[in-house]
Amino acid sequence: MNRGRGIMYNILVVIFVITIFILGNPKVKGSFGEAAVKVYLSRLDKEKYRILHDVMISNDKGSTSQIDHVIVSPFGIFVIETKNYKGWILGNEKSYQWAQVIYKKKEKLLNPILQNHGHVKALKALLKDYPDIEYHPIVKS
C-alpha cells in the first residue's frame, strides 16, 4: 500500500514539474495571451466587425508576417499584436530590441511596436488598391 502511494506521489511530482515547464514556455504563455484577446474580441458586434486571428501574409522582404488579430471595422483596420510578458520590460518605442528581466535573468525581445508596424506595412502592401483605409496598430500585453 505504501509503495503504491510512493509511486503515485512520484507521478504527481513529475506531472507538476512538466506542467510548470510547459507553462513557463514563452510560446505557451503567448498562446494564453492570444486566447484571452480572442475571447474579448468575440464579444464585438459581428454585423460591424470582421475578426481574423493568426493571419499569415507575405511581406516586402519575401518572408511571411504572422499577425495575431486583425479587425476590419467601419473605423478602419485594427492590427493587434498580443504579448504576455512578465517581469521588467526595458526599451522604448524606437529601440529595435527590448529586454525582459525576471529576477537576474535577462532576455532580448523584438520590440513589439516595431513588429506590429511591420504587420501594418505588410497589410498596406497587400491592400494597396485601397489607399484610404485607416490602420490602427495596437500592442496588447
N, C-alpha and C positions, 0 to 999 in steps of 0.2 A: 504494500500500500504506500509506504514512504517513497519507494523507488518510483512509483507512478507519479507521485506529487513532484518529485525532483525533476523528472523528465518534463512534466507539464510546465514547471517553473522555467526550465531552460528554454523550452519552446516559446513561452511568453516573452522572455528576455530577448531572444533572437528576433521575434516579431516586432518588439518595441524598438530595438536598435535599427532594424531595417526601415521601419516607419519613420523614425527620426531622420535617417539618412535620406530617404526619398523626399520628405517634406523640406529638407534643407537644400535640396537641389534647386538652383535658380530657375530652371525651366518649369519645374513643378510649381514653385511659388508664383512664377509669372502666369501660369495657367489658371491659378486660383484668382489672381487679379483680373485677368481677362474674363473669366466666368462671372465674376461679380459685376463687371461693367455690362456684360451681355444681358444679365438678368435685369439690371436697371434700364437698359435701352429697350428691352422688350415691353416696357410699360408705355412707350411712346405710341401715339395715335397712328395706326397702320395706314390710315387713309392719307395722312400728311407726310409721313416719313418712311423712306425705304432704307432698311438697315441691312448692311452686309458685314460679315465677320470673316476674319482671316483671308483677306483679299491678296492675291498674288498678281503682280503686274510687272512687265518689263520696264527697266529704267534706261536712261540715256547712256549708261556705262556698259550696256549689254548684259547686265545681270538682272536678277529679279528683286522686287521690293515687296516685302510682306507687310501689309497694313492690318493692324488689329481690328479696327472698326471703321466703317465708312457709313455716314448717314447722309442720304440725299434728301433735302428738305426744300420748302419754298424759300428758305433763307440762305441757301447755298449748300455746299458740301462740307460736312464736318469730318475731319480726319483725326481719329483718336489713336494715340499710342499709349498703351497701358503698361505701367511698370509697377512692380510690387516690391520696392526697395525697403530695406530695413537699415538701421544704424545711421551713421552720419554720412551725408552725401555732400561732397565738396566739388564745386565747379560753378561756372557761370554760363549764361546762355550762349556765349561765343566760344567757349572752350571746346575743343574737339573731343576731349575725353574728360570724364568726371571720375572721382574716386569715391568708393564706398568703404567706410571704415566701420568695422564691427570689432569692438574691443581693440586688440592690437593688430588685427588682420586688415590689410588694405588691398583692395582690388580696383583695377581700372575698368571703367564702363564707357561705352559710346554715349555721348551727350544725346539724350532722347529728344531734345528740342531740335537739334540739327538732324537727327534721324527722321523725325516727323516732317521736317522741312523737305527732306529728300522724297518722302512719300507724296507730299503735295506736288512737288516738281514733277514726279512721275505721272501723277494723275492729270496734271495740266497738260503734259505732253500727249497723253492718251486721249484727252478730251479737247485737243487744240481747236477743233471745229466749233467749240462753244466758248469763245473768249470772255463772255460776260458773266460766267459763273464765278461766284464768290466762294473762296475757300477759307475754312476756319480750322486751323490746326489746334489740337488740344493734346496735352500730355497729362495723363491721369496716373497719379501714384498711389 
